[in-house]
Amino acid sequence: MAHLPAAHAFGELMQGLGNRLGPIMIQLPPRYSPAAFEDLAAFLEAWPRQAVPIAVEVRHLGWFQAPQSERLTALLTRLGVGRVLLDSRMMYDQEAEGDVDPQLHSNRRKPKVPLQPQITADFAVVRYISHPKLPRNQAYLAQWVSQIHRWLAAGKQVYFFVHCPMEIESPEVARYFQAQLEAAGVPVPPLPWTQLVQPPDQLSLF
C-alpha cells in the first residue's frame, strides 16, 4: 500500500489520453504469490476503479491453482477489476517439435502459465504472445476468434494485445488476426493501417 499515492498519480496522469485510454494493466511479478492476497485486495479496493479501469496480470503459479484461483476470481468480479489473460502456449508447444526456441536471445522468457479465459469485468484483456512464424499461431488464433465472438455477443468489450519475442513480426500476426475476425463475421472495427499504401516500419523499444 506504500505505493498507492504514486499509483493514483499515474492514473490521473493517464486521464490525459481521454477516450483513447483503455484499462490500465497491473503486471505482478512472479514472486507475488497468493500469500499477498490481502495486500492485493486492499490495493484494488482503494483504486478509483470507476474513473480508471484496471486489469491484473498474475504470474505466480499459485494464483492458477484451487482454491486461490477461485478466490482471486471472486475478488476481481466483486470489484469489477479485469484479469489479464496471458496466452503464451505457442512459445512452449514448439519445443516438442524441434524448432529453434524463439526466445533464445530474449533477456526474459515469457511466463509459462495456464490459460484460464475467465472474464471478471465488463471487459476482457488478452495478452497474446505470438510465435514469430505466423503458421504456428493459426490454430490458437482460430480459438480466439470464436472466443471473442462469444464475448462480444455477450456485450463485453475486448482488448486483444499481440506481441512477439521478435517484435518486428507482431504487425503481421495482428493483421492476420484482424482478417480472421472479419472473415468470421465478428463485429470489430476496421484497422486504419489497412488503408495505408506503404505500412510504416515497426519501431524499436530501445
N, C-alpha and C positions, 0 to 999 in steps of 0.2 A: 504493500500500500504506500510505501515511501515515494514511489514514482508516479502516483496518481496525479498530482498537480501538473507535472510535466506532460503526462498523457492528455490531460484536459486541455492544456495549452496547444498541444499538437492538433487535437480535434478542432479547436476553434480556428486555428490557422488554416486547416483544410477546408473550412467553410467558404473560403475564397474561390473554390472551384465551382460553387453554385450547383446547378443541376447536372454537372458532369461528375460530381462526387458520388461514388457508389459506396458500399460498405468498406470500412477500414479493416484490413486483415491483421490480426494479432497472432504472430507466429511464436509459439512457446518452444523453448529449447528441449532437446531430448532428455535432459536431466530433470525437467519439471514434471514430476510424477503425480499420480493421484493423491499422494500424501499431502500435496499442497492444495487440495480441493477447496478448503475453507478460504484460503488466500485468493484463489481464482474467483470464488463466489462473491467475496467481498469487493473485489475489483469490479466485476461485472455489474453488481448491484449499484455501485457508486457511479458507474459510467452513464453519461447522458444519452441513453440508448435511442430516445425518440429523435433527438437532434442529429446524432451521429451514429448510424447503424454500424455494428461491428460483427465480425465473424472470427472465430477462434480456430487456429490450427494446432492440434496437439500432436506430439511426436513420440512421447514415451509410450512404449507398447502396453503399459498398464492401463492406459485410457481405453484401449480397444478390447479389454477383457472384462467379462462379467465378474462382479456386479458394478464395477466402476464405469463401464461403458453406458449402462442404463442410468446410472447416477448423473453422469455428465449430460446425457441426452435430456433428462428431466430438468436439469438446471437451465440449460440453454433454451429449451422450449418454454419454460416458465417465464424467462426474461425476454424472449423474442430475439435471442442472440443467434446468429448463424454459426454453422460449423463448416470450416473449410474442408472440402472433400479432396484429399490428395490422392491422385491416381498415378502411381509410379510403376505399375505392374510390368509394362513393356520394357522397363530398364533392366529387369531381372529375369524375365522369361527368356530373353535372348541368350542367357548364359548356358542354357541347356542345348542350344543349337549351334554352339561353336563359333559364334561371331566374335569379332573384336569388341571388347567392352566399350560402349560409347562414353563411359565416364572415366576412361583410363587416365586421361590427362586433366580431369576436373580436380579442383582443390578440395571440394567437398562432394561426397556422394549423396545422391538424393535419398531421403528416408525410405526404408523398406517397411511400410506399414500396411495393414489390411485396409481395403476399401470398404467403407460402411456408408453407402449412399442414403443417409437419413437427413431429412430437412427439419430444422428446428426453428425456423423463422418463416417469414413470408417471402424469403428469397433463398437461393442456393448459390454457393460459391464453389466452383470446381477448379482445382489447380492440376492441369493435365501435363505430366512430364512426358514429352514425346520422344520416341526413338528417332534419331536423325534420318533413318531410312523410312520414307513415307509408307511403303507397303507393310511394314511391321506394325503400323498404327491402325490400319484399316479395320481390323476386326474389333478392336477396342473402341474406336470412334463410332462404329456402327451401333454398338451397345449404347453409347452416349446419345446418339441421335434419337433412339427410342425412348431413353430415359428423359431427355429434355423435352421431347414432345409431350410426354405424360405430365411432367411438371408444369409446363406452360398451359396445358389444357386444364390443370387444377388451379390456375390463377397465380402461380408462383413466378417470381422474377428470377432469371438465371444469369449469372456472371461466369463465363467459361474462359479461363485463362490458359493459354497454350505457351509452354516454353520448353526448351531443349538444352541438354548439356552443350550442344553446338548451336548457339542461338541463331546463327545465320540460316538454319533450317526451319526455324519457328514460323516465319510467314507462310511458307509453302504448306505446312501442316494446317495452319489456321485457315488458309484459303480453301484447302481440300475439305475441311470440316464444314465450312460455311456452304460449300457447294452441295455436300451431302445433306445438310439440313434443308436447303431449298428444294433439292430433288425429292425429299421425303414429304414435302408439303408442310414442314414445320414453320409456323408463323414468326419468322425472325426478320428484322430489318436488313436491307442490303448493306454490304460493306462499301464505304465510299471509295476505297482504293481499287475496286473493280472497274471504276471508270477511268483510271489513270492509264495513259498511253504507255508511259515508262514508269513502273513501280520504283519507289526510292530504295536505296541500298539500306540494309539493316545496320543500325547504329551499334557501336560498341559501348559497353558499360564502363570501359576503362580507357 
